[in-house]
Amino acid sequence: MDLVARTEPGQPVDELPPPGRAHVAFCSPRRSLRGSGEALRIDLPAPWPEHVDAVADTLAGIVHDGSGGAGRGPVAFGALPYDRDTPASLVVPAVIHGRTADGERWTTRIGDAAAGSDAATTSDVAASSEDGDEAPTPTDPTSVTISSVLSPREWAASVATAVDRIGRGELTKVVLARELSVRTDQALDAATLLRRFRAASPAAFAYSVDGFVGATPELLVSRIGDVVRAHPMAGTLPRTGDPDADSRRAGELLGSTKNRWEHQITIDAVHDTLLPWCSYLDAEPEPSVVAAGPVQHLATLVEGRLGQPEPSVLELVAALHPTPAVGGWPRIEALAVQAELERADRGRYAGPVGWVDAEGNGVFGVGIRGVQIAEDPTSARLFAGVGVVDGSDPWTELEETRSKAAAVLGALTRI
């Protein structure tokens, strides 16, 4: 089927999808997009990073009759697997609403070119009256059961094993995540959860794609025109909620040799990976402390200008993922230890999540602080990870996973 896309100035529309509706969305302070219906799905064979060019080819094949600019026209949304050696898919919605922080709004509708001027109407029908009053009202769970797939003691023992291997010089850092299984007495609604994540973390990147929903504080990479940005985060301490205590902890984080070293590993890897594509690239000279719900992270902005030819954001994603912030260092050794000690398929957790348009513009965050709703929507999986380096204490790392998981679990119910 040949597709045509039409983009027009949009009316004020809520940047978040209405509860009870199946949507995709990626919202940030600078630019938010949400879509409904499905014009097409783009499947990437394994290993998915080697096939990202198929996304650009497919989007280029959609005739676009409308204004240009990042996020306008055909857009593909994806929550890509953490494991590079697996297949992936991205969805191109039939109707896409966009807005920027300075007030620009637009709507793109994609339909069958054979329908001619009726394509927009066709896509509206496919979106099933997306903001209609007839949307079912989700019922909040009144009971949530949480279980750790590995017992806390087993998981702490895995951390101790990793610390021992790091001490023997096998690797420098590995990120280990705990998997939690969730059961509820009512179906979880992705749009409702997205609204709660967004309200709790308005400065984060809120996402909802194929049942994977959350709000990540970490920008993997964005490409808008020739400007490229990444905002890696590594090095973490819990927050208490007391401003004075948290300010002291922020100072401890900045002064921590362990956390600063762990952070620099990630910054160097991101900078060195992006540099070959850039005519100019620089990183902030000193990290800042970013509050992210129950924890705070060291973060450093990396920003530059792309040279010619400009890569698609997905090319940059494929090169960067996974960064040492979610995998470890060196990459090959860390991923081998990670797979052995975690004993879990991460699915989309810590994978890239975001959007790409037909011009290669796009924004992808690191898929953390989220939950994967299962086919049975009363079941879900979530992960919380920590960076393990020389000197890491297993029980301190266990508490960090509890702090990170708490922010996600808090959105599941209003008990």
GIBELUR-V689152 format. One record per backbone hydrogen bond with DSSP energy under -1.0 kcal/mol. NH is the residue of the N-H (numbers start at 1). CO is the residue of the C=O. If there is no record, write none. Layout:
BEGIN
NH:CO + NH:CO
END
This chain:
BEGIN
4:111 + 5:63 + 6:109 + 8:107 + 10:105 + 21:18 + 24:35 + 25:208 + 26:33 + 27:206 + 32:99 + 33:26 + 34:97 + 35:24 + 36:95 + 39:92 + 40:92 + 42:90 + 44:88 + 48:86 + 50:47 + 51:48 + 54:51 + 55:52 + 57:53 + 58:54 + 59:55 + 60:56 + 62:59 + 63:3 + 65:5 + 72:69 + 76:356 + 77:91 + 78:354 + 80:352 + 82:347 + 88:44 + 90:42 + 91:77 + 92:40 + 94:36 + 95:36 + 96:108 + 97:34 + 98:106 + 99:32 + 100:104 + 101:30 + 103:100 + 106:98 + 107:8 + 108:96 + 109:6 + 110:94 + 111:4 + 113:2 + 115:112 + 116:113 + 118:115 + 119:116 + 122:118 + 123:119 + 124:120 + 125:121 + 126:122 + 127:123 + 128:125 + 132:129 + 135:132 + 145:183 + 147:181 + 149:179 + 155:151 + 156:152 + 157:153 + 158:154 + 159:155 + 160:156 + 161:157 + 162:158 + 163:159 + 164:160 + 165:161 + 166:162 + 167:163 + 168:164 + 169:166 + 170:165 + 172:329 + 173:329 + 174:388 + 175:327 + 176:386 + 178:384 + 180:382 + 181:147 + 182:380 + 183:145 + 184:378 + 185:143 + 188:377 + 193:189 + 194:190 + 195:191 + 196:192 + 197:193 + 198:194 + 199:195 + 200:196 + 201:197 + 204:201 + 205:216 + 206:27 + 207:214 + 208:25 + 209:212 + 212:209 + 213:371 + 214:207 + 215:369 + 216:205 + 220:364 + 221:364 + 222:229 + 223:362 + 224:227 + 227:224 + 228:304 + 229:222 + 230:302 + 231:219 + 234:298 + 237:296 + 239:294 + 246:242 + 247:243 + 248:244 + 249:245 + 250:246 + 251:247 + 252:248 + 253:249 + 254:250 + 255:251 + 260:256 + 261:257 + 262:258 + 263:259 + 264:260 + 265:261 + 266:262 + 267:263 + 268:264 + 269:265 + 270:266 + 271:267 + 272:268 + 273:269 + 274:270 + 275:271 + 277:274 + 278:275 + 279:305 + 280:305 + 282:303 + 284:301 + 288:299 + 290:297 + 292:295 + 295:292 + 296:237 + 297:290 + 298:235 + 299:288 + 300:232 + 302:230 + 303:282 + 304:228 + 305:280 + 306:226 + 307:277 + 313:360 + 316:312 + 317:313 + 318:314 + 319:315 + 320:316 + 321:317 + 326:323 + 327:323 + 329:173 + 334:330 + 335:331 + 336:332 + 337:333 + 338:334 + 339:335 + 340:336 + 341:337 + 342:338 + 349:346 + 350:367 + 351:348 + 353:365 + 354:78 + 355:363 + 356:76 + 357:361 + 358:74 + 360:357 + 362:223 + 363:355 + 364:221 + 365:353 + 366:218 + 367:351 + 368:366 + 371:213 + 372:381 + 373:211 + 374:379 + 379:376 + 380:182 + 381:372 + 382:180 + 384:178 + 386:176 + 388:174 + 392:389 + 397:393 + 398:394 + 399:395 + 400:396 + 401:397 + 402:398 + 403:399 + 404:400 + 405:401 + 406:402 + 409:405 + 410:406 + 411:408 + 412:409
END
